[in-house]
Amino acid sequence: MAKFKDSLKVGKSVEYELCEIIKTKYPKAHVVEGYEKRWDIFIPEKDYGVEVKLDEKSHFAGNFVVEVEFDGKPSALSTTEAEWWIFVDKERYYWVNPESIRHIIREAKLKTVKFTGKGDNREKEAYLVPKEVFNSPYVIISERKK
């Protein structure tokens, strides 16, 4: 259980890291505390949320995991209400809206895979999206400053 808590702590720290960047343009932006299915960061000035996807393993695997189903039920990309998703690896932020993610997946003709993720006790269905397909006009890529 300690590993889940550690992962959660790292994930929250990345949410705060991104929120500080967003606050330079939208000062009222804030990380949502507690469980919020819709998004991780809320921007009152725009009345929408941002989902943060930390995937440091993508540095080695070469792809981002984009979940669409968990335990046989639609989840993540299938149910998102966030206006933007930000994928985070060790070096960069990838800013993309969900419709563009869907477009990228269709254009790349990707198929889903099913697996049980580390720390999960149920199966998920997801796309393994090669990072190079995120080098597209639909994605804003910026360097991560640590």
C-alpha angles and dihedrals in degrees: 000000000000090000092058091049090049091050091048091051092051091046092052092049090055090050089055091046091055093041090059089055092048091048091064086072101022109033095187094059113122142177110253110239122218124009116335116165095194101060148332100232126035123205109199093187089063097028093230142099139237126219117214119209113189109195109164090160087067086076087070102025095047096224143076121236111233108188120209102167137026125188090351094305130106112263144158110004091017093056106023121139094181118117092213136025119203116201113201127198129168093282112022150033118228110201113197137150118237095247089056090050089054090048092050090050092050093046092050090046091227123178126212124250128204123223143140109249124222107275093019124109095196135057123263131198116218147154117246098216114197109234091230091066087059086066089090138117088257094065129068109210122195133173118259113233114209 
